[in-house]
Amino acid sequence: MKIWPLLLTSVWVASANAAEPLNLKGMAPGSPSTRIVQDPRFDCRNTTTPTADLVCTLLPKQQETLAGVTLHALYYFFDRGRLTGIVASLPESEFRAVTKALESKYGNAVVQKTSIKTLDGKPHENHSLSWQQGPVKLTAERYAGQINRSIIRLIDTTAAERIRLRKTTPPAQDL
C-alpha cells in the first residue's frame, strides 16, 4: 500500500523534469506560418534558400524580445507553410541573460568554447551552447559575425536534405 504513493511521486518528478519541446516565442519547427505571416509587424518574402521558400523579418521600428532582451533582428524561415528555422540577433552584452533563461527552460546545454580574434588581433573566448531533441537543434553563439552581437538559432536539421530531395525527385508519372 505504501508503494503506490511513492510510485506516483516518482512519475510526477520524472514528468516535471522532462524538457519541453525546443521552441522560440512559442514556435517550433513544423509550426504553421499563419501566426507570423498574419502579424503586421513582419515582412514576408518568397525566397529560394536551401531551407526555406518564405522568410519573414521583423519590420524596422518594430521590436521583439527574447527572455526580456530586445532583439536586433528576428527571422523566421518557412518551407511549404511550415517553420524550418528561426534566427535571432541580440546584443552580446545580453548573451548570458538569454542563455540562462534557455537553460532554465531546457536544462543544461552542451557547451563548446573556441578562441577567436578581432580584426585588430585581440583574442576572445567564444561560447556556443546547444540543445538538441531529435532533428531540432537550438544554438546560442556568443560572438556572431561581430564582437558585439550574439545569435540564437532554432533549426530543423533535416530540412535542407528533405527539401533537396523533394527538388531532385522527378514528379510521379500520370498513370
C-alpha positions in Angstrom: 0.0 0.0 0.0 2.9 2.4 0.7 4.5 1.7 -2.6 1.6 3.4 -4.6 2.2 7.0 -3.2 6.0 6.5 -3.8 5.3 5.4 -7.4 3.0 8.4 -8.1 5.7 10.7 -6.7 8.3 9.2 -8.9 6.2 9.6 -12.0 5.4 13.2 -11.2 9.0 14.1 -10.6 10.0 12.5 -13.9 7.4 14.4 -15.9 8.2 17.7 -14.1 11.9 17.3 -15.1 11.1 16.4 -18.7 12.2 19.2 -21.0 9.6 20.8 -23.2 9.9 20.7 -27.0 12.5 23.2 -28.3 10.9 26.4 -29.5 11.3 30.1 -29.5 8.4 32.5 -28.9 6.1 29.5 -29.0 7.2 28.5 -32.5 8.8 25.1 -33.1 10.0 23.6 -36.4 6.9 22.3 -38.2 4.7 25.1 -36.8 2.4 26.7 -39.4 3.4 30.0 -40.9 0.0 31.6 -40.3 0.8 33.3 -37.0 3.8 35.1 -38.4 2.5 35.8 -41.9 -0.6 37.5 -40.4 1.4 39.5 -37.9 1.6 43.1 -39.3 5.0 43.6 -37.6 6.6 41.2 -40.1 7.5 41.5 -43.8 7.4 38.1 -45.5 9.0 37.4 -48.9 9.4 34.5 -51.2 12.9 33.1 -51.4 15.0 30.2 -52.6 17.3 29.3 -49.8 18.2 25.6 -49.1 15.8 25.5 -46.1 13.0 27.9 -47.0 10.7 29.2 -49.7 9.5 32.1 -47.4 11.4 34.3 -45.0 9.7 36.7 -42.6 11.6 39.5 -40.9 10.7 42.0 -38.2 10.0 45.3 -39.9 12.2 48.3 -39.0 11.0 50.2 -35.9 9.2 47.0 -34.7 10.6 45.4 -31.5 10.6 41.9 -30.2 12.2 40.4 -27.1 13.6 37.1 -26.1 13.9 36.5 -22.3 13.2 40.2 -21.9 16.1 41.2 -24.1 15.3 43.5 -27.1 16.5 41.8 -30.3 18.4 43.5 -33.1 16.8 41.3 -35.7 14.5 38.3 -36.0 14.0 36.0 -39.0 11.5 33.1 -39.5 12.2 30.6 -42.3 9.3 28.5 -43.7 9.0 25.8 -46.4 5.6 24.9 -47.7 4.0 26.8 -44.9 5.9 25.1 -42.1 8.7 26.6 -39.9 12.2 25.3 -40.7 14.1 27.7 -38.5 14.4 30.9 -36.5 17.4 33.3 -36.2 17.5 36.0 -33.6 20.3 38.5 -33.2 20.9 40.2 -29.9 23.4 42.4 -28.1 26.4 40.3 -26.9 26.1 42.1 -23.5 22.8 40.2 -23.0 24.0 36.8 -24.1 24.4 35.4 -20.6 20.8 36.6 -19.6 19.3 34.8 -22.6 21.3 31.6 -22.2 20.5 31.5 -18.5 16.8 31.7 -19.4 17.2 29.0 -22.1 19.0 26.7 -19.6 16.2 27.3 -17.1 13.7 26.2 -19.8 15.6 23.4 -21.5 18.2 22.2 -19.0 21.9 22.1 -19.3 23.4 22.8 -22.7 26.3 21.3 -24.4 29.0 24.0 -24.3 31.7 24.4 -26.8 34.5 27.0 -26.4 36.6 28.3 -29.2 39.2 31.1 -29.4 38.5 33.9 -31.9 40.4 37.1 -32.7 39.0 40.5 -33.7 40.4 42.3 -36.7 42.9 44.1 -34.5 44.1 40.7 -33.2 42.6 40.8 -29.7 41.7 37.3 -28.6 38.3 36.4 -27.1 36.8 33.1 -25.9 33.6 32.4 -27.9 30.9 30.2 -26.2 28.4 28.2 -28.2 25.6 26.4 -26.3 23.4 23.9 -27.9 20.4 21.7 -27.1 19.1 19.0 -29.4 15.9 17.0 -29.4 15.8 14.6 -32.4 16.2 16.7 -35.6 15.5 20.0 -33.8 18.6 22.0 -32.6 18.8 25.2 -30.6 22.1 27.0 -30.5 23.3 30.2 -28.9 26.6 31.7 -30.0 28.2 34.5 -28.0 30.1 36.2 -30.8 28.4 36.0 -34.2 30.0 38.0 -37.0 30.6 40.9 -34.8 32.1 41.1 -31.3 29.1 43.0 -30.0 26.4 40.6 -31.5 25.2 37.2 -30.4 22.9 34.9 -32.2 20.3 32.3 -31.3 19.2 29.7 -33.9 16.4 27.2 -33.8 16.5 24.8 -36.8 15.2 21.6 -38.2 18.5 19.9 -39.0 16.8 17.6 -41.6 15.0 20.5 -43.5 17.7 21.2 -46.1 18.1 17.5 -47.1 14.3 17.0 -47.2 13.9 20.0 -49.5 16.9 19.0 -51.7 15.4 15.5 -52.1 12.0 16.9 -53.0 13.5 19.2 -55.6 15.6 16.5 -57.2 12.9 13.8 -57.2 11.1 13.7 -60.6 7.3 14.1 -60.4 5.3 10.9 -60.4 4.1 9.8 -63.8 0.5 10.4 -64.6 -0.9 6.9 -64.7 
